Amino acid sequence: MSVAVVVGAGPGLGMAIAHRFGREGHDVALISRTDTRHAGYVAELARAGVTAEAFTADVRDRDQLLAALDRVGGEVEVLYYGPGAADEDAPMKSITEITAADAERALTWLYPAVDAVGHVLPGMLGRGGGALLFAGGLSSVVPMPGLGALALNAAALRNYAVTLNAALADKGIYAGTLTIGGLVERGDIHRMLTADPARYGRIPTLNPDDIAETAWRLTADRDRAEAVFNALG
């Protein structure tokens, strides 16, 4: 059984990734901390002819994440890592205002990616195939001082992805990153911001189905380690 694991599954890009890889014949394992949505996600995928299971874990709790990955059955052929790297209770600071503690807190979103890769990579190496995909922010390639420490995490995740690709390409394993600048439609942040246009104004959006299609093409063609989506101009 070939499995695509979606870490950080949400109603926007995460589910778009699940649908796209499910159409290619993969069973899908969804991992997120919001278990009240899981039954709906699994039912939605089932209606599309995709076999799926859902597992609950806060990715920054290493024990929870690894336990969820342990429960995934079959051979993991695709790992997608895409949880939103932001703390809702953390104040946004400019890059000129951050402290070392702010940087350390932001980088905690990188560690689960490394843990997840470490869990599935031995199996991929043993089979001589597989794909590792990551979703990160445009601040990894375009300076965005207002994002502060989040830009450090975006840059670290991007570097991890492209360096993995350089290390694994000759072993039959692809690694790549989706570098995203814009509001992904259908996601939680999209719903929150568009619910109050007077406060947030008009924010350029991206279609998650288009991003998921590109994600599939990256793993199929393996001709580049990054795709950039910039709706911000």
NORCOR-V919716 format. One line per field, one symbol per residue. ss: DSSP state (~ for helix, > for strand, _ for the rest). burial: b if it has 24 or more other C-alpha atoms within 12 Angstrom, else e. A space follows every 10 residues. Layout:
ss = ???
burial = ???
This chain:
ss = _>>>>>>___ __~~~~~~~~ ~~~___>>>> >>__~~~~~~ ~~~~~~~___ _>>>>>____ _~~~~~~~~~ ~___>>>>>> >_________ _________~ ~~~~~~~~~~ ~~~~~~~~~~ ~~~~~~~__> >>>>>>>~~~ ____~~~_~~ ~~~~~~~~~~ ~~~~~~~~~~ ~_>>>>>>>> >_>>___~~~ ~~~~__~~~~ ____>>_~~~ ~~~~~~~~~~ ~____>>>>> ___
burial = ebbbbbbbbb bbbbbbbbbb bbbbebbbbb bbbbeeebee bbeebeeeeb bbbbbbbbbb eeeebbebbe ebeebbbbbb bbbbbbeeee eeeeeeebee ebbeebbbbb bbbbbbbebb beebbeeebb bbbbbbbbbb beeeeebbbb bbbbbbbbbb bbebbeebbe ebbbbbbbbb bbbbbebebb eeeeeeeeee eebebbbbbb bbbbbbbbbb ebeebbbbbb eee
